[in-house]
Amino acid sequence: MAQVSEVEKKSTNAEIRGLILAIRTKGDLNIRKDMRYTLQLLRLKKVHSASLLRPSPETLGMLQKVKDLIVFGEVDEDTLALLLEKRARISGNLKPTLDYFNKKFGVSSFKEIAKKLITGEIKDLKALGIKQFFRLSPPSGGYVVKLKSKTLRGKKKVVGNIGKQINSLARRMI
């Protein structure tokens, strides 16, 4: 049984190469203390909050622990650029402008910042002076994600690893 879990961990780690976007979809009601603490470590304190994470065995283990409360997957460059442009905040709850990034880091677009974040040239959002989480709105059209030729819709929220489909969900929440 231990061999199976090691194989699953290796396959999960191999699937995600860039950044992981995690979005909290369920609230605090009837959640164990250890799960609540894990959500705090992932910087997902409220419903519809999102966080960018680097894939590591520890992070993937935490995501696996709270997979019934969040949705996560690999974020692409375009979605990350849009997320930084529309929902990023610096201290004082202010939106960062391109002038801010140009003066500090010499970058000319949000897409360039997103590319540097995904490749690892910029370690994390804290290095940019941006808050470590994003506040999103509920998704327009609801939590509808097409997985393996069937559409999940309705009162049950989509949870767990949805892979590249996180990008379409995040775009509807921005």
N, C-alpha and C positions, 0 to 999 in steps of 0.2 A: 504494500500500500504506500509506503514511503517513496518507492521508485516512481509510482504514478504521479505523485504530487511534484516531484523534482522535474519530471518530463513536462508537466503542465506549466510549471514556472518558466522553464526554458522556452517553451513555445510562446507563452505570453510575452516574455521579454523580447523575443525575436520579432514579434509582430509590430511592436511600437518602437520606432526609431527616433522620432523627433520629440516634440513636446506633447504632454498629455493635458487636455482641457477637461476638468472635472466640474460638473454643475450639480448643485444640490437640488433635488426635486421633491423631497418629502420633509415634513416638519419634525418638531421635537417630541411630539406626543408618543408615549410608550416606547421610548428608546432607552436601551441600557446605558449605564454610565460610561462603560468602556467605549461604546460606539460614539457617544457624544464627545468624549475626549479625542477620539480619532478624527472626528469631523473638525474639531478645533485645531488639531495639528495640521490638517489639510487646508485650513483657512476657509472652511465652508460653514460659517456660523448661522446663516439664515437661508431660507428657501430662495431659490433663484440667484444665489451667489455663485460665482465661478472662480476657479483658481488654475493657474498654470503650474504644472509639475514636470520635473525631469524623471524619466523612467529609470528606476533602480529597484532592486529586489525588495527593499524596505517600503518604498512608495507603492509598488504594485501589491504588496501584502496588505497595506492599509486600505487601498482601493478595494481589494477583494473582501476585506472585512465589512466595509460599509456599502457594498455593491447594491443592496436593496434600498438604499436611501439616496443614491446619486446616479448620475449617468456620466460616462467618461469615454474618451477615445482620442485618437491622434488628430491634432489640429493642423490645418494646412496654412500656408503663408498668407493667402488672401483673407481668410477668416480672422487670423491673428492681427493682420494690419487693420482690418475694420474694427476689431475689438479694441485695439490700442487707440485708434482715432476717436471712436465714439464713447467708450466707457472707461478709459483709463483716468485715474485721478492722482494728483500729486498732493503733498501736504497742504492742508487748508481746503481740501475738497475742490480743488481747481482742475480744470482740464489742461493737460499739457499741450502746447502748440509746437509746430515744427520749428519755430524760432528757439524755443526752449531746448529741444534736442540738438539743433544745429550748433548752438553756443556751447553746450556741454560735451557733445560727442562727435560733431561734424557729420551728422547724417542728414540727408535731404528729404527723406520720405518715410512714412510709416511702414511701407513695404520693405524698405531697407532694414529698418529696426527689427521687423518680424523675421526677416531672413537671418539676421545676426543672432537673434534669440534661438531660432530653430537649429542653426548650425552649431551653436554653443560659443560663439565669439563673445557674446554678452551672456554672463552666467545666469542672471535672474533679473526680475523687475526691480528689485531693491537697488541694484547697481545703477539703474536708470533714474532712481528717485521716485518711482511709481509705487503706489500701494500694491500689496501682494494679492489682492482679490479684485473682482469686478462685480458690480451690482447690476444685474440684468432684470429685464421685465419678463412677465410670463410669455411663452411663445405664441405668436399669432397663429391661429389654426389649431392650437392645442399640441399635445405631445404625440405627434404622428411621425413614426419612423418606419420606413419600409425595410424589413429584414427578411431575406431569403424568400422573396416572392409572396409575402403575406404582410398586410398592413396592420400594425398594432394601433388601435384607436379606442377612445372611450374613457371610461372612468379610471382604468388601470393606467398608471403612468409608466412610461418606459424607463427601465432602470438597468444598471450594469454596463458592461462594455459594449458599445454600439459601433466601435471602429470609426471609419471615415464619416459615418452618418452624423457624427457630433457637429460637423461643420454646417450642415443644413439646419440643424436644431439651433445652434448658436447664432446663426444669421437671423433666424426668426425671433430670437430673444434680444438682439441688439436693437 
